[in-house]
């Protein structure tokens, strides 16, 4: 835990290179964890990811053969 933005940036840059660590959580100092409630907590990720489904067809788009 830190209130120093520079320390938070250093953690984001160094600790998130570890497998399985996505980023850091920023929250008000007085905020408590409440299961199922997000509140004012913000997750800062080191990298953005996107999920996609990719497919293909053979033949033309108007008359595909498979």
mmCIF file of the N, C-alpha and C atoms, coordinates in Angstrom:
data_MODEL
# 
_entry.id   MODEL 
# 
loop_
_atom_site.group_PDB 
_atom_site.id 
_atom_site.type_symbol 
_atom_site.label_atom_id 
_atom_site.label_alt_id 
_atom_site.label_comp_id 
_atom_site.label_asym_id 
_atom_site.label_entity_id 
_atom_site.label_seq_id 
_atom_site.pdbx_PDB_ins_code 
_atom_site.Cartn_x 
_atom_site.Cartn_y 
_atom_site.Cartn_z 
_atom_site.occupancy 
_atom_site.B_iso_or_equiv 
_atom_site.pdbx_formal_charge 
_atom_site.auth_seq_id 
_atom_site.auth_comp_id 
_atom_site.auth_asym_id 
_atom_site.auth_atom_id 
_atom_site.pdbx_PDB_model_num 
ATOM 1   N N  . UNK A 1 1  ? 0.842   -1.169  0.000   1.00 0.00 ? 1  UNK A N  1 
ATOM 2   C CA . UNK A 1 1  ? 0.000   0.000   0.000   1.00 0.00 ? 1  UNK A CA 1 
ATOM 3   C C  . UNK A 1 1  ? 0.893   1.239   0.000   1.00 0.00 ? 1  UNK A C  1 
ATOM 4   N N  . UNK A 1 2  ? 0.466   2.214   -0.772  1.00 0.00 ? 2  UNK A N  1 
ATOM 5   C CA . UNK A 1 2  ? 1.194   3.479   -0.816  1.00 0.00 ? 2  UNK A CA 1 
ATOM 6   C C  . UNK A 1 2  ? 0.248   4.615   -1.157  1.00 0.00 ? 2  UNK A C  1 
ATOM 7   N N  . UNK A 1 3  ? 0.606   5.797   -0.734  1.00 0.00 ? 3  UNK A N  1 
ATOM 8   C CA . UNK A 1 3  ? -0.117  7.006   -1.148  1.00 0.00 ? 3  UNK A CA 1 
ATOM 9   C C  . UNK A 1 3  ? 0.727   7.813   -2.120  1.00 0.00 ? 3  UNK A C  1 
ATOM 10  N N  . UNK A 1 4  ? 1.877   7.285   -2.488  1.00 0.00 ? 4  UNK A N  1 
ATOM 11  C CA . UNK A 1 4  ? 2.827   7.964   -3.366  1.00 0.00 ? 4  UNK A CA 1 
ATOM 12  C C  . UNK A 1 4  ? 2.620   7.530   -4.817  1.00 0.00 ? 4  UNK A C  1 
ATOM 13  N N  . UNK A 1 5  ? 2.169   8.431   -5.701  1.00 0.00 ? 5  UNK A N  1 
ATOM 14  C CA . UNK A 1 5  ? 1.956   8.054   -7.102  1.00 0.00 ? 5  UNK A CA 1 
ATOM 15  C C  . UNK A 1 5  ? 3.216   7.498   -7.773  1.00 0.00 ? 5  UNK A C  1 
ATOM 16  N N  . UNK A 1 6  ? 4.382   8.023   -7.451  1.00 0.00 ? 6  UNK A N  1 
ATOM 17  C CA . UNK A 1 6  ? 5.622   7.518   -8.054  1.00 0.00 ? 6  UNK A CA 1 
ATOM 18  C C  . UNK A 1 6  ? 5.861   6.067   -7.650  1.00 0.00 ? 6  UNK A C  1 
ATOM 19  N N  . UNK A 1 7  ? 5.587   5.729   -6.406  1.00 0.00 ? 7  UNK A N  1 
ATOM 20  C CA . UNK A 1 7  ? 5.738   4.341   -5.949  1.00 0.00 ? 7  UNK A CA 1 
ATOM 21  C C  . UNK A 1 7  ? 4.761   3.434   -6.686  1.00 0.00 ? 7  UNK A C  1 
ATOM 22  N N  . UNK A 1 8  ? 3.528   3.897   -6.857  1.00 0.00 ? 8  UNK A N  1 
ATOM 23  C CA . UNK A 1 8  ? 2.535   3.120   -7.598  1.00 0.00 ? 8  UNK A CA 1 
ATOM 24  C C  . UNK A 1 8  ? 2.962   2.866   -9.034  1.00 0.00 ? 8  UNK A C  1 
ATOM 25  N N  . UNK A 1 9  ? 3.516   3.885   -9.680  1.00 0.00 ? 9  UNK A N  1 
ATOM 26  C CA . UNK A 1 9  ? 4.018   3.712   -11.056 1.00 0.00 ? 9  UNK A CA 1 
ATOM 27  C C  . UNK A 1 9  ? 5.156   2.705   -11.099 1.00 0.00 ? 9  UNK A C  1 
ATOM 28  N N  . UNK A 1 10 ? 6.055   2.765   -10.120 1.00 0.00 ? 10 UNK A N  1 
ATOM 29  C CA . UNK A 1 10 ? 7.176   1.822   -10.084 1.00 0.00 ? 10 UNK A CA 1 
ATOM 30  C C  . UNK A 1 10 ? 6.661   0.396   -9.915  1.00 0.00 ? 10 UNK A C  1 
ATOM 31  N N  . UNK A 1 11 ? 5.666   0.203   -9.047  1.00 0.00 ? 11 UNK A N  1 
ATOM 32  C CA . UNK A 1 11 ? 5.079   -1.128  -8.871  1.00 0.00 ? 11 UNK A CA 1 
ATOM 33  C C  . UNK A 1 11 ? 4.427   -1.601  -10.167 1.00 0.00 ? 11 UNK A C  1 
ATOM 34  N N  . UNK A 1 12 ? 3.692   -0.711  -10.833 1.00 0.00 ? 12 UNK A N  1 
ATOM 35  C CA . UNK A 1 12 ? 3.018   -1.083  -12.079 1.00 0.00 ? 12 UNK A CA 1 
ATOM 36  C C  . UNK A 1 12 ? 4.032   -1.515  -13.131 1.00 0.00 ? 12 UNK A C  1 
ATOM 37  N N  . UNK A 1 13 ? 5.156   -0.821  -13.213 1.00 0.00 ? 13 UNK A N  1 
ATOM 38  C CA . UNK A 1 13 ? 6.162   -1.139  -14.222 1.00 0.00 ? 13 UNK A CA 1 
ATOM 39  C C  . UNK A 1 13 ? 6.979   -2.379  -13.878 1.00 0.00 ? 13 UNK A C  1 
ATOM 40  N N  . UNK A 1 14 ? 7.259   -2.625  -12.612 1.00 0.00 ? 14 UNK A N  1 
ATOM 41  C CA . UNK A 1 14 ? 8.133   -3.739  -12.251 1.00 0.00 ? 14 UNK A CA 1 
ATOM 42  C C  . UNK A 1 14 ? 7.368   -5.003  -11.859 1.00 0.00 ? 14 UNK A C  1 
ATOM 43  N N  . UNK A 1 15 ? 6.350   -4.899  -11.043 1.00 0.00 ? 15 UNK A N  1 
ATOM 44  C CA . UNK A 1 15 ? 5.659   -6.086  -10.549 1.00 0.00 ? 15 UNK A CA 1 
ATOM 45  C C  . UNK A 1 15 ? 4.757   -6.732  -11.581 1.00 0.00 ? 15 UNK A C  1 
ATOM 46  N N  . UNK A 1 16 ? 4.267   -5.975  -12.550 1.00 0.00 ? 16 UNK A N  1 
ATOM 47  C CA . UNK A 1 16 ? 3.328   -6.551  -13.516 1.00 0.00 ? 16 UNK A CA 1 
ATOM 48  C C  . UNK A 1 16 ? 4.031   -7.309  -14.628 1.00 0.00 ? 16 UNK A C  1 
ATOM 49  N N  . UNK A 1 17 ? 5.350   -7.409  -14.587 1.00 0.00 ? 17 UNK A N  1 
ATOM 50  C CA . UNK A 1 17 ? 6.054   -8.300  -15.511 1.00 0.00 ? 17 UNK A CA 1 
ATOM 51  C C  . UNK A 1 17 ? 5.996   -9.742  -15.031 1.00 0.00 ? 17 UNK A C  1 
ATOM 52  N N  . UNK A 1 18 ? 5.499   -9.975  -13.818 1.00 0.00 ? 18 UNK A N  1 
ATOM 53  C CA . UNK A 1 18 ? 5.390   -11.306 -13.245 1.00 0.00 ? 18 UNK A CA 1 
ATOM 54  C C  . UNK A 1 18 ? 4.163   -11.990 -13.847 1.00 0.00 ? 18 UNK A C  1 
ATOM 55  N N  . UNK A 1 19 ? 4.289   -13.264 -14.251 1.00 0.00 ? 19 UNK A N  1 
ATOM 56  C CA . UNK A 1 19 ? 3.185   -14.015 -14.833 1.00 0.00 ? 19 UNK A CA 1 
ATOM 57  C C  . UNK A 1 19 ? 1.999   -14.039 -13.872 1.00 0.00 ? 19 UNK A C  1 
ATOM 58  N N  . UNK A 1 20 ? 0.823   -13.729 -14.366 1.00 0.00 ? 20 UNK A N  1 
ATOM 59  C CA . UNK A 1 20 ? -0.392  -13.780 -13.574 1.00 0.00 ? 20 UNK A CA 1 
ATOM 60  C C  . UNK A 1 20 ? -0.769  -12.481 -12.888 1.00 0.00 ? 20 UNK A C  1 
ATOM 61  N N  . UNK A 1 21 ? 0.102   -11.481 -12.917 1.00 0.00 ? 21 UNK A N  1 
ATOM 62  C CA . UNK A 1 21 ? -0.204  -10.191 -12.312 1.00 0.00 ? 21 UNK A CA 1 
ATOM 63  C C  . UNK A 1 21 ? -0.620  -9.234  -13.428 1.00 0.00 ? 21 UNK A C  1 
ATOM 64  N N  . UNK A 1 22 ? -1.867  -8.780  -13.394 1.00 0.00 ? 22 UNK A N  1 
ATOM 65  C CA . UNK A 1 22 ? -2.391  -7.930  -14.464 1.00 0.00 ? 22 UNK A CA 1 
ATOM 66  C C  . UNK A 1 22 ? -2.118  -6.456  -14.250 1.00 0.00 ? 22 UNK A C  1 
ATOM 67  N N  . UNK A 1 23 ? -2.093  -6.010  -12.999 1.00 0.00 ? 23 UNK A N  1 
ATOM 68  C CA . UNK A 1 23 ? -1.931  -4.590  -12.744 1.00 0.00 ? 23 UNK A CA 1 
ATOM 69  C C  . UNK A 1 23 ? -2.049  -4.294  -11.271 1.00 0.00 ? 23 UNK A C  1 
ATOM 70  N N  . UNK A 1 24 ? -2.441  -3.051  -10.953 1.00 0.00 ? 24 UNK A N  1 
ATOM 71  C CA . UNK A 1 24 ? -2.601  -2.632  -9.563  1.00 0.00 ? 24 UNK A CA 1 
ATOM 72  C C  . UNK A 1 24 ? -4.006  -2.086  -9.363  1.00 0.00 ? 24 UNK A C  1 
ATOM 73  N N  . UNK A 1 25 ? -4.444  -2.029  -8.102  1.00 0.00 ? 25 UNK A N  1 
ATOM 74  C CA . UNK A 1 25 ? -5.757  -1.501  -7.760  1.00 0.00 ? 25 UNK A CA 1 
ATOM 75  C C  . UNK A 1 25 ? -5.573  -0.174  -7.041  1.00 0.00 ? 25 UNK A C  1 
ATOM 76  N N  . UNK A 1 26 ? -6.321  0.837   -7.497  1.00 0.00 ? 26 UNK A N  1 
ATOM 77  C CA . UNK A 1 26 ? -6.300  2.156   -6.879  1.00 0.00 ? 26 UNK A CA 1 
ATOM 78  C C  . UNK A 1 26 ? -7.649  2.338   -6.192  1.00 0.00 ? 26 UNK A C  1 
ATOM 79  N N  . UNK A 1 27 ? -7.612  2.730   -4.905  1.00 0.00 ? 27 UNK A N  1 
ATOM 80  C CA . UNK A 1 27 ? -8.852  2.894   -4.158  1.00 0.00 ? 27 UNK A CA 1 
ATOM 81  C C  . UNK A 1 27 ? -8.683  3.968   -3.108  1.00 0.00 ? 27 UNK A C  1 
ATOM 82  N N  . UNK A 1 28 ? -9.785  4.542   -2.637  1.00 0.00 ? 28 UNK A N  1 
ATOM 83  C CA . UNK A 1 28 ? -9.688  5.499   -1.541  1.00 0.00 ? 28 UNK A CA 1 
ATOM 84  C C  . UNK A 1 28 ? -9.135  4.821   -0.289  1.00 0.00 ? 28 UNK A C  1 
ATOM 85  N N  . UNK A 1 29 ? -8.384  5.554   0.488   1.00 0.00 ? 29 UNK A N  1 
ATOM 86  C CA . UNK A 1 29 ? -7.753  4.997   1.689   1.00 0.00 ? 29 UNK A CA 1 
ATOM 87  C C  . UNK A 1 29 ? -8.778  4.410   2.657   1.00 0.00 ? 29 UNK A C  1 
ATOM 88  N N  . UNK A 1 30 ? -9.948  5.018   2.769   1.00 0.00 ? 30 UNK A N  1 
ATOM 89  C CA . UNK A 1 30 ? -10.954 4.566   3.737   1.00 0.00 ? 30 UNK A CA 1 
ATOM 90  C C  . UNK A 1 30 ? -11.892 3.504   3.174   1.00 0.00 ? 30 UNK A C  1 
ATOM 91  N N  . UNK A 1 31 ? -11.725 3.138   1.914   1.00 0.00 ? 31 UNK A N  1 
ATOM 92  C CA . UNK A 1 31 ? -12.608 2.162   1.281   1.00 0.00 ? 31 UNK A CA 1 
ATOM 93  C C  . UNK A 1 31 ? -12.276 0.750   1.759   1.00 0.00 ? 31 UNK A C  1 
ATOM 94  N N  . UNK A 1 32 ? -13.305 -0.002  2.118   1.00 0.00 ? 32 UNK A N  1 
ATOM 95  C CA . UNK A 1 32 ? -13.118 -1.379  2.569   1.00 0.00 ? 32 UNK A CA 1 
ATOM 96  C C  . UNK A 1 32 ? -13.568 -2.344  1.489   1.00 0.00 ? 32 UNK A C  1 
ATOM 97  N N  . UNK A 1 33 ? -13.004 -3.549  1.510   1.00 0.00 ? 33 UNK A N  1 
ATOM 98  C CA . UNK A 1 33 ? -13.413 -4.585  0.569   1.00 0.00 ? 33 UNK A CA 1 
ATOM 99  C C  . UNK A 1 33 ? -14.803 -5.083  0.935   1.00 0.00 ? 33 UNK A C  1 
ATOM 100 N N  . UNK A 1 34 ? -15.694 -5.110  -0.062  1.00 0.00 ? 34 UNK A N  1 
ATOM 101 C CA . UNK A 1 34 ? -17.030 -5.650  0.128   1.00 0.00 ? 34 UNK A CA 1 
ATOM 102 C C  . UNK A 1 34 ? -17.287 -6.629  -1.008  1.00 0.00 ? 34 UNK A C  1 
ATOM 103 N N  . UNK A 1 35 ? -17.428 -7.924  -0.727  1.00 0.00 ? 35 UNK A N  1 
ATOM 104 C CA . UNK A 1 35 ? -17.636 -8.923  -1.774  1.00 0.00 ? 35 UNK A CA 1 
ATOM 105 C C  . UNK A 1 35 ? -18.802 -8.555  -2.687  1.00 0.00 ? 35 UNK A C  1 
ATOM 106 N N  . UNK A 1 36 ? -18.569 -8.657  -3.998  1.00 0.00 ? 36 UNK A N  1 
ATOM 107 C CA . UNK A 1 36 ? -19.606 -8.385  -4.979  1.00 0.00 ? 36 UNK A CA 1 
ATOM 108 C C  . UNK A 1 36 ? -19.889 -6.913  -5.217  1.00 0.00 ? 36 UNK A C  1 
ATOM 109 N N  . UNK A 1 37 ? -19.114 -6.019  -4.623  1.00 0.00 ? 37 UNK A N  1 
ATOM 110 C CA . UNK A 1 37 ? -19.341 -4.578  -4.776  1.00 0.00 ? 37 UNK A CA 1 
ATOM 111 C C  . UNK A 1 37 ? -18.049 -3.919  -5.219  1.00 0.00 ? 37 UNK A C  1 
ATOM 112 N N  . UNK A 1 38 ? -18.077 -3.224  -6.328  1.00 0.00 ? 38 UNK A N  1 
ATOM 113 C CA . UNK A 1 38 ? -16.865 -2.616  -6.866  1.00 0.00 ? 38 UNK A CA 1 
ATOM 114 C C  . UNK A 1 38 ? -16.527 -1.284  -6.206  1.00 0.00 ? 38 UNK A C  1 
ATOM 115 N N  . UNK A 1 39 ? -17.530 -0.478  -5.907  1.00 0.00 ? 39 UNK A N  1 
ATOM 116 C CA . UNK A 1 39 ? -17.296 0.805   -5.254  1.00 0.00 ? 39 UNK A CA 1 
ATOM 117 C C  . UNK A 1 39 ? -16.428 1.724   -6.097  1.00 0.00 ? 39 UNK A C  1 
ATOM 118 N N  . UNK A 1 40 ? -15.530 2.451   -5.450  1.00 0.00 ? 40 UNK A N  1 
ATOM 119 C CA . UNK A 1 40 ? -14.671 3.428   -6.125  1.00 0.00 ? 40 UNK A CA 1 
ATOM 120 C C  . UNK A 1 40 ? -13.312 2.837   -6.492  1.00 0.00 ? 40 UNK A C  1 
ATOM 121 N N  . UNK A 1 41 ? -13.201 1.527   -6.487  1.00 0.00 ? 41 UNK A N  1 
ATOM 122 C CA . UNK A 1 41 ? -11.928 0.883   -6.817  1.00 0.00 ? 41 UNK A CA 1 
ATOM 123 C C  . UNK A 1 41 ? -11.709 0.888   -8.329  1.00 0.00 ? 41 UNK A C  1 
ATOM 124 N N  . UNK A 1 42 ? -10.469 1.114   -8.741  1.00 0.00 ? 42 UNK A N  1 
ATOM 125 C CA . UNK A 1 42 ? -10.116 1.135   -10.162 1.00 0.00 ? 42 UNK A CA 1 
ATOM 126 C C  . UNK A 1 42 ? -8.929  0.192   -10.363 1.00 0.00 ? 42 UNK A C  1 
ATOM 127 N N  . UNK A 1 43 ? -9.035  -0.699  -11.323 1.00 0.00 ? 43 UNK A N  1 
ATOM 128 C CA . UNK A 1 43 ? -7.917  -1.580  -11.660 1.00 0.00 ? 43 UNK A CA 1 
ATOM 129 C C  . UNK A 1 43 ? -7.143  -0.962  -12.816 1.00 0.00 ? 43 UNK A C  1 
ATOM 130 N N  . UNK A 1 44 ? -5.852  -0.756  -12.626 1.00 0.00 ? 44 UNK A N  1 
ATOM 131 C CA . UNK A 1 44 ? -4.989  -0.190  -13.659 1.00 0.00 ? 44 UNK A CA 1 
ATOM 132 C C  . UNK A 1 44 ? -4.163  -1.335  -14.228 1.00 0.00 ? 44 UNK A C  1 
ATOM 133 N N  . UNK A 1 45 ? -4.431  -1.683  -15.475 1.00 0.00 ? 45 UNK A N  1 
ATOM 134 C CA . UNK A 1 45 ? -3.729  -2.797  -16.115 1.00 0.00 ? 45 UNK A CA 1 
ATOM 135 C C  . UNK A 1 45 ? -2.496  -2.299  -16.857 1.00 0.00 ? 45 UNK A C  1 
ATOM 136 N N  . UNK A 1 46 ? -1.501  -3.137  -16.900 1.00 0.00 ? 46 UNK A N  1 
ATOM 137 C CA . UNK A 1 46 ? -0.272  -2.786  -17.617 1.00 0.00 ? 46 UNK A CA 1 
ATOM 138 C C  . UNK A 1 46 ? -0.483  -2.887  -19.120 1.00 0.00 ? 46 UNK A C  1 
ATOM 139 N N  . UNK A 1 47 ? -1.274  -3.849  -19.533 1.00 0.00 ? 47 UNK A N  1 
ATOM 140 C CA . UNK A 1 47 ? -1.518  -4.030  -20.967 1.00 0.00 ? 47 UNK A CA 1 
ATOM 141 C C  . UNK A 1 47 ? -2.999  -4.315  -21.190 1.00 0.00 ? 47 UNK A C  1 
ATOM 142 N N  . UNK A 1 48 ? -3.507  -3.868  -22.313 1.00 0.00 ? 48 UNK A N  1 
ATOM 143 C CA . UNK A 1 48 ? -4.890  -4.138  -22.687 1.00 0.00 ? 48 UNK A CA 1 
ATOM 144 C C  . UNK A 1 48 ? -4.943  -5.420  -23.494 1.00 0.00 ? 48 UNK A C  1 
ATOM 145 N N  . UNK A 1 49 ? -5.987  -6.205  -23.281 1.00 0.00 ? 49 UNK A N  1 
ATOM 146 C CA . UNK A 1 49 ? -6.178  -7.422  -24.048 1.00 0.00 ? 49 UNK A CA 1 
ATOM 147 C C  . UNK A 1 49 ? -7.563  -7.399  -24.675 1.00 0.00 ? 49 UNK A C  1 
ATOM 148 N N  . UNK A 1 50 ? -7.720  -8.139  -25.735 1.00 0.00 ? 50 UNK A N  1 
ATOM 149 C CA . UNK A 1 50 ? -8.991  -8.269  -26.425 1.00 0.00 ? 50 UNK A CA 1 
ATOM 150 C C  . UNK A 1 50 ? -9.203  -9.719  -26.792 1.00 0.00 ? 50 UNK A C  1 
ATOM 151 N N  . UNK A 1 51 ? -10.407 -10.205 -26.577 1.00 0.00 ? 51 UNK A N  1 
ATOM 152 C CA . UNK A 1 51 ? -10.737 -11.564 -26.988 1.00 0.00 ? 51 UNK A CA 1 
ATOM 153 C C  . UNK A 1 51 ? -11.450 -11.493 -28.333 1.00 0.00 ? 51 UNK A C  1 
ATOM 154 N N  . UNK A 1 52 ? -11.187 -12.475 -29.186 1.00 0.00 ? 52 UNK A N  1 
ATOM 155 C CA . UNK A 1 52 ? -11.807 -12.486 -30.509 1.00 0.00 ? 52 UNK A CA 1 
ATOM 156 C C  . UNK A 1 52 ? -12.049 -13.914 -30.960 1.00 0.00 ? 52 UNK A C  1 
ATOM 157 N N  . UNK A 1 53 ? -13.051 -14.086 -31.787 1.00 0.00 ? 53 UNK A N  1 
ATOM 158 C CA . UNK A 1 53 ? -13.301 -15.356 -32.464 1.00 0.00 ? 53 UNK A CA 1 
ATOM 159 C C  . UNK A 1 53 ? -12.991 -15.115 -33.932 1.00 0.00 ? 53 UNK A C  1 
ATOM 160 N N  . UNK A 1 54 ? -12.109 -15.925 -34.471 1.00 0.00 ? 54 UNK A N  1 
ATOM 161 C CA . UNK A 1 54 ? -11.673 -15.745 -35.856 1.00 0.00 ? 54 UNK A CA 1 
ATOM 162 C C  . UNK A 1 54 ? -12.095 -16.966 -36.655 1.00 0.00 ? 54 UNK A C  1 
ATOM 163 N N  . UNK A 1 55 ? -12.690 -16.729 -37.795 1.00 0.00 ? 55 UNK A N  1 
ATOM 164 C CA . UNK A 1 55 ? -13.134 -17.827 -38.644 1.00 0.00 ? 55 UNK A CA 1 
ATOM 165 C C  . UNK A 1 55 ? -12.784 -17.554 -40.098 1.00 0.00 ? 55 UNK A C  1 
ATOM 166 N N  . UNK A 1 56 ? -13.051 -18.525 -40.931 1.00 0.00 ? 56 UNK A N  1 
ATOM 167 C CA . UNK A 1 56 ? -12.761 -18.371 -42.355 1.00 0.00 ? 56 UNK A CA 1 
ATOM 168 C C  . UNK A 1 56 ? -13.801 -19.108 -43.184 1.00 0.00 ? 56 UNK A C  1 
ATOM 169 N N  . UNK A 1 57 ? -13.912 -18.754 -44.445 1.00 0.00 ? 57 UNK A N  1 
ATOM 170 C CA . UNK A 1 57 ? -14.766 -19.468 -45.388 1.00 0.00 ? 57 UNK A CA 1 
ATOM 171 C C  . UNK A 1 57 ? -13.958 -19.780 -46.629 1.00 0.00 ? 57 UNK A C  1 
ATOM 172 N N  . UNK A 1 58 ? -14.404 -20.818 -47.327 1.00 0.00 ? 58 UNK A N  1 
ATOM 173 C CA . UNK A 1 58 ? -13.828 -21.092 -48.636 1.00 0.00 ? 58 UNK A CA 1 
ATOM 174 C C  . UNK A 1 58 ? -14.909 -20.830 -49.668 1.00 0.00 ? 58 UNK A C  1 
ATOM 175 N N  . UNK A 1 59 ? -14.534 -20.383 -50.833 1.00 0.00 ? 59 UNK A N  1 
ATOM 176 C CA . UNK A 1 59 ? -15.499 -19.949 -51.844 1.00 0.00 ? 59 UNK A CA 1 
ATOM 177 C C  . UNK A 1 59 ? -15.744 -18.467 -51.680 1.00 0.00 ? 59 UNK A C  1 
ATOM 178 N N  . UNK A 1 60 ? -16.802 -17.980 -52.280 1.00 0.00 ? 60 UNK A N  1 
ATOM 179 C CA . UNK A 1 60 ? -17.115 -16.551 -52.184 1.00 0.00 ? 60 UNK A CA 1 
ATOM 180 C C  . UNK A 1 60 ? -17.976 -16.306 -50.955 1.00 0.00 ? 60 UNK A C  1 
ATOM 181 N N  . UNK A 1 61 ? -18.050 -15.035 -50.539 1.00 0.00 ? 61 UNK A N  1 
ATOM 182 C CA . UNK A 1 61 ? -18.876 -14.731 -49.386 1.00 0.00 ? 61 UNK A CA 1 
ATOM 183 C C  . UNK A 1 61 ? -20.351 -14.902 -49.688 1.00 0.00 ? 61 UNK A C  1 
ATOM 184 N N  . UNK A 1 62 ? -20.750 -14.677 -50.930 1.00 0.00 ? 62 UNK A N  1 
ATOM 185 C CA . UNK A 1 62 ? -22.166 -14.852 -51.287 1.00 0.00 ? 62 UNK A CA 1 
ATOM 186 C C  . UNK A 1 62 ? -22.527 -16.306 -51.510 1.00 0.00 ? 62 UNK A C  1 
ATOM 187 N N  . UNK A 1 63 ? -21.551 -17.141 -51.768 1.00 0.00 ? 63 UNK A N  1 
ATOM 188 C CA . UNK A 1 63 ? -21.810 -18.578 -51.988 1.00 0.00 ? 63 UNK A CA 1 
ATOM 189 C C  . UNK A 1 63 ? -20.642 -19.394 -51.420 1.00 0.00 ? 63 UNK A C  1 
ATOM 190 N N  . UNK A 1 64 ? -20.516 -19.439 -50.104 1.00 0.00 ? 64 UNK A N  1 
ATOM 191 C CA . UNK A 1 64 ? -19.408 -20.173 -49.498 1.00 0.00 ? 64 UNK A CA 1 
ATOM 192 C C  . UNK A 1 64 ? -19.588 -21.681 -49.685 1.00 0.00 ? 64 UNK A C  1 
ATOM 193 N N  . UNK A 1 65 ? -18.471 -22.401 -49.830 1.00 0.00 ? 65 UNK A N  1 
ATOM 194 C CA . UNK A 1 65 ? -18.562 -23.861 -49.955 1.00 0.00 ? 65 UNK A CA 1 
ATOM 195 C C  . UNK A 1 65 ? -18.278 -24.534 -48.605 1.00 0.00 ? 65 UNK A C  1 
ATOM 196 N N  . UNK A 1 66 ? -17.632 -23.845 -47.714 1.00 0.00 ? 66 UNK A N  1 
ATOM 197 C CA . UNK A 1 66 ? -17.447 -24.377 -46.355 1.00 0.00 ? 66 UNK A CA 1 
ATOM 198 C C  . UNK A 1 66 ? -17.062 -23.251 -45.417 1.00 0.00 ? 66 UNK A C  1 
# 
